[in-house]
Amino acid sequence: MFRREVETLYKTAKGNYFILSEGGLFSQYYSSRDAETWYGGSMIRPLTRQEALCWCEETGNFEIIDDQFSSIR
């Protein structure tokens, strides 16, 4: 669990896409190297619609592609 990293795609009410990346204590998202904390960290990365589609294709989220991106495929 300390090295685990998870990425989740979100879409805002205004139609903007972003990836929320989260990870454990030894992941790349842990940002408090000097602090004595026992939890990981996170990062938000905005995406264009095309980048969100590519992310879905790379990660195998085909249901989301059918639901959200059928007009640009």
TIVEX-156740 format. One record per atom (N, C-alpha, C): x, y, z; residue in three letters. Coordinates in steps of 0.05 Angstrom, whole numbers, padded with zeros to 5 digits, always signed. Layout:
N
XYZala...
// end
This chain:
73
+00016-00024+00000met+00000+00000+00000met+00017+00025+00000met+00041+00024+00011phe+00058+00048+00012phe+00067+00058-00015phe+00070+00040-00034arg+00079+00047-00061arg+00056+00049-00081arg+00032+00043-00073arg+00009+00043-00090arg+00003+00070-00102arg-00003+00071-00128glu-00011+00095-00141glu-00036+00090-00157glu-00055+00109-00156val-00081+00107-00169val-00086+00133-00184val-00096+00130-00208glu-00105+00153-00224glu-00135+00150-00230glu-00150+00172-00227thr-00178+00172-00232thr-00185+00196-00249thr-00200+00191-00270leu-00209+00212-00288leu-00235+00224-00278leu-00237+00251-00277tyr-00261+00265-00269tyr-00269+00285-00290tyr-00295+00291-00291lys-00305+00311-00309lys-00322+00331-00292lys-00315+00357-00294thr-00330+00377-00278thr-00357+00382-00290thr-00373+00397-00276ala-00400+00404-00285ala-00398+00422-00310ala-00376+00436-00314lys-00372+00453-00338lys-00360+00437-00361lys-00355+00411-00357gly-00344+00395-00379gly-00314+00394-00381gly-00300+00403-00360asn-00271+00401-00360asn-00262+00375-00348asn-00240+00364-00359tyr-00230+00338-00349tyr-00205+00342-00333tyr-00201+00325-00313phe-00176+00325-00299phe-00171+00297-00287phe-00146+00291-00282ile-00137+00266-00269ile-00130+00273-00240ile-00141+00258-00222leu-00132+00259-00194leu-00114+00235-00190leu-00088+00240-00185ser-00069+00220-00180ser-00063+00219-00150ser-00065+00195-00138glu-00060+00192-00110glu-00040+00169-00105glu-00024+00171-00084gly-00005+00150-00079gly+00002+00149-00049gly+00014+00127-00042gly+00021+00122-00014gly+00047+00136-00006gly+00057+00129+00017leu+00080+00141+00029leu+00105+00140+00012leu+00109+00118-00003phe+00133+00116-00020phe+00127+00119-00050phe+00105+00132-00056ser+00098+00137-00084ser+00110+00163-00093ser+00107+00169-00119gln+00117+00194-00130gln+00100+00218-00121gln+00077+00213-00110tyr+00059+00235-00103tyr+00062+00244-00074tyr+00079+00230-00059tyr+00084+00238-00031tyr+00102+00263-00032tyr+00093+00284-00020ser+00107+00310-00023ser+00121+00319+00003ser+00115+00308+00026ser+00126+00318+00051ser+00149+00300+00061ser+00170+00299+00046arg+00192+00281+00052arg+00205+00287+00079arg+00205+00312+00088asp+00217+00319+00113asp+00199+00316+00137asp+00173+00315+00132ala+00153+00314+00154ala+00150+00285+00163ala+00142+00282+00188glu+00136+00255+00199glu+00107+00249+00195glu+00099+00243+00171thr+00071+00236+00165thr+00070+00208+00155thr+00047+00195+00158trp+00044+00167+00150trp+00022+00165+00129trp+00019+00185+00112tyr+00000+00183+00091tyr+00013+00193+00065tyr+00001+00187+00043gly+00013+00194+00017gly+00006+00222+00009gly+00005+00225-00017gly-00001+00251-00028gly-00018+00249-00053gly-00024+00272-00065ser-00040+00272-00090ser-00032+00295-00108ser-00042+00293-00133met-00036+00314-00152met-00060+00315-00172met-00067+00339-00180ile-00088+00342-00200ile-00076+00352-00225ile-00083+00339-00248arg-00072+00346-00274arg-00096+00351-00293arg-00099+00377-00302pro-00120+00382-00321pro-00114+00369-00348pro-00136+00361-00362leu-00133+00349-00389leu-00152+00362-00408leu-00144+00361-00434thr-00162+00369-00455thr-00181+00345-00459thr-00202+00348-00475arg-00220+00326-00481arg-00205+00304-00496arg-00188+00312-00515gln-00172+00292-00530gln-00153+00277-00511gln-00140+00291-00493glu-00122+00277-00474glu-00137+00258-00456glu-00161+00266-00448ala-00178+00248-00431ala-00186+00223-00447ala-00192+00226-00472leu-00198+00203-00489leu-00174+00185-00492leu-00150+00196-00496cys-00126+00180-00498cys-00120+00165-00472cys-00125+00178-00450trp-00121+00165-00424trp-00139+00142-00421trp-00164+00145-00429cys-00184+00123-00427cys-00176+00100-00445cys-00166+00106-00469glu-00157+00085-00487glu-00133+00070-00475glu-00114+00084-00464glu-00090+00072-00453glu-00096+00055-00428glu-00116+00062-00413thr-00123+00048-00388thr-00146+00028-00391thr-00157+00027-00415gly-00178+00007-00419gly-00206+00014-00408gly-00211+00040-00405asn-00237+00049-00396asn-00257+00052-00419asn-00264+00030-00431phe-00280+00030-00456phe-00309+00039-00451phe-00320+00033-00428glu-00347+00043-00422glu-00348+00073-00421glu-00328+00086-00410ile-00327+00115-00409ile-00324+00126-00437ile-00308+00113-00454ile-00304+00122-00481ile-00331+00121-00496ile-00346+00099-00493asp-00372+00097-00506asp-00391+00118-00496asp-00390+00124-00470asp-00409+00142-00457asp-00402+00172-00463asp-00376+00178-00461gln-00368+00206-00462gln-00356+00216-00488gln-00344+00198-00503phe-00328+00206-00526phe-00337+00195-00553phe-00361+00185-00554ser-00370+00173-00580ser-00371+00193-00603ser-00374+00219-00596ser-00376+00239-00617ser-00349+00246-00629ser-00327+00240-00616ile-00301+00248-00628ile-00284+00224-00636ile-00295+00200-00635arg-00280+00176-00643arg-00284+00170-00672arg
// end
